[in-house]
């Protein structure tokens, strides 16, 4: 598994506060020497640190709009959450036409591919009821979370590629047939609500290579689109190719609703997602067919690369879909070429403390012993999110016991008492005892 991520740290802006370490769902962040650091193998690109950092020191890596200049023929892949960013929008066609006016040569809606994925999912679940419940594979952060933390649930991940990737493949095929251009001259550019999609396009899980050439942020596209949308004419070309099911994928519950099945659970927000996965691992759900999980609150409308409040955006999508047909895309007898995973999701044991089970058990015993010495306050002053996380860091050689300010305070008091004791033993000539005899490293 590649541990290169789209979420990164700007150390010049980092003030060494502990907001991020307390919010990171996988405890991937530490504060050392007054600056935060991200442990890459723990990170799942959920963007919570970007959302919570008051100093804007956590950033997402994505492509600038100038990436469009790198291709002769440019295709926009708008995520359905893009439609939720605009006030008083009553026709999605206005957004789609504005994408052409800003420089794209063609538009292929991700929501159109989402309707195909919904139909594929319905068929797959019906044919594999013995393996239920199935977990959605649409959110890259959730898939990566399962791969590093919930290995027993990997077999429950629905092995169908995300709408973004199916849309990219189909858009490229259509463009090649239409223009006759070679594939390398065609740029398939996804307009993303979150950093996880950036990582997913560059280092996909479940298949070898994505057809997405570049990923730009909704927040960068938004102001450009606004200018072009002002001049929209109502009788211009009809471009919308998706219905209620596809557009609904932009919010929590939209994917599950597209299954036309009441036996589902939908959860959003990474903390709620982890709770659901823990309960699922404990076999607390017995009669569910499908589980939709979104790392961002509200679903994709809550991504950190959007501009609108997640729940306002969710309400806007609900209004936009009101008068749309149920679906405008159907599989028929044809299945998309890259519909299913072509390789397994691996278990990546990044949280394991040892190379073998024996080593891990021995390391855990040391962790438990250290936790007994710590106050158990989980204050974060040591730069780790919890006392247990600090103990694990010490066992792994990434930290020191004295990083705990409570143990450090006791150590300083002990050294001070030793100095005072030696001072009281001075001889009549004012010659003091040898301070070098003090054991500075006692218990450390």
N, C-alpha and C positions, 0 to 999 in steps of 0.2 A: 504494500500500500504506500502510495506517495504521500509524504507529509509536508508538501509545499502547499501553502494556503493563500487565500486572497485577503484574509484579515492579517494586518500587521501593525506594528507599534512605531509611532514617531517619538523617539526618545527625547527629542528637544522639547516637546510639549508635555511629556510625562512629568508629573509633580510627585510621583511616588505615593499617592493616596491609595487606599485599599478598596475603593468602590468596585473595581473590576474583579478582584480576587474573590469577593463575596458573592458576585453574581454569576461568575462563570460556571455553567452546569457540569463541566467535566474537570473542574479544578485545574485548568491548564495554565493559569497565570500565577506568577510569584513576583513579589517586590523584593529586590536585592540591591543593596547599595543605592537606595533612593530612587530606583527606576524599575518599572515593571518589565517582566520578560514573559514570553509566551512559549510554553513547552510544546513544540510542534506536533509531537505524536499524540498529545491529548486533545488538541484543538479540533472542533468539528465545523468551524466556520458559521456558527449560528448567528454571530453578530451581536450577542448580548453585551459584550464589552464595548462595542461601538455605541450602542444605545445608551449605556450607563455612564460612560466616561465624561465627567464635567469639563475636562480640559481638551477634549477632542483629540486625544493622543492615539486612539485606536482608529484605524482607517481600513477601508476596503480597496483592494487593487482591482481595477477594471480598465477597459479600454476607453480612450478619449473619443469624442465624436469624429475627430480627424481620421480615425481608422477607416472611415468610409472612402477616403481618397486612395486607399491601397488597392481598390478593386474596380474593374471596369463595369461590373454589374452588381448592384447592391440590393440585397433582400432584407427587409425588416421583419423580425419575428417579435411582434408585440405580445408580452405576457398579458393575460386578461386583467391583471391588477393595474395595468396602465390606464384602463378606462375609468378606474375609480378615483383618479387624481383630479378630475376637472369639475368645477362647479357648474351647475345648471346644464349639464350635458344630457341631451335627450336622444341623441342619435350617434351611435358608435362610428358610423360612416364618416363623420366629421373628423374624427381622430385618424382614421385610416387614410383618408385623402390628404390630411396634413402631413402624414409620413412621406407621401410621394412628393409633396411640395418642398419638403426640407432636404430632398436629395436622393431618396431611395428610388430604385427602379421598379421594385415590386414589394408587395406585402403578403406574407403568409401568416395568418393568425394562429397563434399557439392554441387558442381556444378551439379552433377547428380540429387540430390534432387531438385535443383533450377529449372531444366527443368520440373519436375513434378509439382512444385508450379506454374510455368508459365502456364501450361495447366489447372490446377485447377482454376487459376485466370481468364483465358479466359472464361471458362465455367460459373464461378460464376458471372462475370460481364454481360455476355449475358443474364443470367437468372434473373438479378436484376437491369435492366437498370433504373428503377424508383428511385434507391438510389444513382445513380452516382452524382458527381465523387467519385471514390474510392481512398483512400490514402493507399499506400503501408505500410504493417506492418513489413517489413523486418529489418528496422533500429530501434533498441530498444530505442535509444535516442529520435528519433522523436515520437515514441509511448508514451514515458513518458512525453515529452514536451506537446503533445496534452492533455494528461490526467490531467496535472496540470494547463495548461494555456488556452487551447482552448476547453472547454467542449462541445460547440455546434458542434464540428467536430468529436467527438468520434464515432458517428453513421456512419461516412464515412470511418472509418478504415476498410480495407479489412480483414475479420475475418479468415484469413488463416495463419497457423503457418509458421514461418521462415524456410528456407531450412536447417539451422543448426539443428533444432529440429526434422524435418522430417527425415533427414539423420541419426541422432542419434538413433531414434526409429528403423528404418529399419536395420541399422548396427548391433544393438543388437539382433534383431530377427534372422538375418542371422547367427551371431556368435553362438547363442544358438543352432540353428539347426545343425550347422557344427561341433561344439566341444562337445556338450552335457554338457557344464559347466553351473553352476548356474549363474544367472544374476550378483550376487555380485562379482564374480570372473572375470567379463568382464569389462574392463575400456574403455569407449568411450571418447576419448580425442580430443577436438576441438582445432585447431590451428588458433588463433584469430588475426585479424588485429587491434582490438580496445578494450578498457576497457568496453564499453557498452555491448559487448557480454558476458563478464564475469558476469556482474550483471544479464543479461537476463537468463543465464543458472542457476543461483542460486535463483533468485527471478523473475520467468517468469510472464508475463502479458498475460491474455487471456486463460491460461490453468494452471493446478495445479502444475505439476512437469515436469522438463526437463529430458531427458534421457542422457544428457551430464554429465559425471562424473567429468571431470576436463577440465580446459582451460589453454593452454600454449600460449606464445606469439610468433608471427612470428619472431620477432627479436632474440629470443632465439634459435629457430629451425634453422634459416637461416645458421649460421656458421657451425653447425653440418652437415646439408645437403650438404653444399658445398664440404666437404671432401669426402662424399660418391658419389656425382655426378661426380667427376673427374674420377672415375673408371667404369663409366657406359659403357655397351656394347650395340651397336645398335640392335643386334638381340635377346635381352632379351625379356621377356614376355610383351605382350601388356596389359597395365593396364587401360588406359584411358577409362572412361565410360560416358563421356559427350561430347557435341558438342558446337557449337557457342553460342547457347542460354544460356547454363549453365555457361560457362567460362565468358561470357560477364557480368554476375551478379557482377563481381569484380569491375566494374567501373560504374560511373554515366551513366544512360541511358540504361544500360544493361537489367535491369528487365523490363522496359517499352518496350524496343525493342522486348523482348520475347513474348509480347502479340500479336504481329503481327497486331497492330492497330495503326493508325496514330493519333488518338484522345487522346493524352497524353501530359503531361508536366513532365520534369525531372529537378530537381534542386539539387545542392550540395553545401555544406558549410552552417553551422548552421545559419548564418545571412541571407542568401538567403532563407533558409527553413522557417525562421520566417516570412519573408516578404511575401512569397507565402501563408502561413497559414493565415496571417492577411488579405490578399486580398481575399482568399477563404472564410473567415468568413464574409467579406463584400460583398460576392456574385458577385465578379468581373469575375469569370469564369463560363460560361454558357453552353459550349458545349464540356466539357472534360469528357472522360470516366475514366481516370486513372491519378493519380499524384504520381510520384516516388520522394521521398525525402531522401537524404542522409546527415547526420550531418557533415560528413567529406568532405573536398574539393576533388573533383575527384571521390568520392564514397569510397568504402571500401579500395581501394588502397591508400587512404590518411589517413588511421587510424594511431593513434599515436604509435601502437605496430609494425609498419612495418619499413623497413630500406630504401626503395627506395623513391625518390621524387614522389609525387602523380601523376603528369602529365607525367613523364617518365614511371611510372608503367602503366598508362592508355595506352600509346603508345605501350608498350610491349604486353599488353593483346590484343590489336587490331591486332598486328602482329601474335601472337600465334593462334588466332582464324581464321585466314585467310583461311587456308586449311582444317578446321574441317568440319564435316557434320553439318547440321543445328541443329539436336537434335538426341540423342541416347537413350532417355528415354521417354516412353509414358505410360499413365495411363491404357489404354485399358478399361477393365470392372472393374478394381480394384482401389479403392481409399485408400490411406494410412490411417492407423488406427487413427493417430493423425493429420489429415489434417486441421481440423477446430478448432477454439476456442471453448472451452467448458464452458467458463464463460465470462461475459462482462468486458470490460475495464472500470474501475471506474473513476469517476471524483474526483480528490483529490484537494480541494480548499485551497492549501497551501498559495496562495497569498491574500486570503481574510483577511481583517483587523479585522473583528469582528465575533462573533459566529452567529450573525443573520444579516439580511439585515439592520435592524435599527441600530445595533451597527456599521456595516461597513460604513453606511452613516455618522454617527457621527464621526467616526475615520477619514474618508476622509476629513471632514470639518476641523479637526485639522491638517491634513497633508497639506491641501491647505493654511491654516493660517501660518504654519511654513515655507512653500515654499516662502511665501511673504517676510519673514524675511531674507531668505538666498539670496546670490548674484546671484544664477542661473548659475554659471559657470561650474558646474559638474566637478570640478577639481580633485576630488578623495582624496584630502588631509585629509578629515575627516575619511577616511577608508571605505567609502561607494561609490559606482560607480557614483551616481548622487545625487543632492540635494533632489530630491523627495524620493530616497531610504533612505537617512539619516532621512528625516521627518517621513517616515514609521517606521524606526527603533526606533525613539524617541517615537512615539505613542505606539509602541509595547513593550517599556521598554528595548530595546537593546542598546540604545545610549542616549546621552545628547546633548542639544543645543550647549554647549560649545565645542563639538567635531568639530564644524565648525570653522576653524581658523580665518575667517573674523569676526564672532561674538565674538570669544575669543579675537581677537585684540581690538575690540571696548570695550570689557569688561575691559581689562587691561588698556587701555587709560582712561577709566572712573574712575577706581580705582586710577590711578596715579594722575588724576586731583583732586580727593578728598583728597589724601594725601597732595598735594601741597597747596590746599585751607586751610587745617587744620594747616599746617606748618606756614602759613602766619598769623595765629591767635594766635601765642604764646604771653604770657604776658611779662612784663618787666623783670621778674626774670628768663626767659628762660624756663618756664613750658609750655609744649605743650598740646593741647587739647587731649581728649581721643580718640585714633584711633579705639577703639572698637565700636564706634558709626557708623562706616562706614558700609553701607549695601553691603556686598560682594556678596550676592545672588540676588541683584536687577535684575529683568527681567530673572532670571535663576531659 
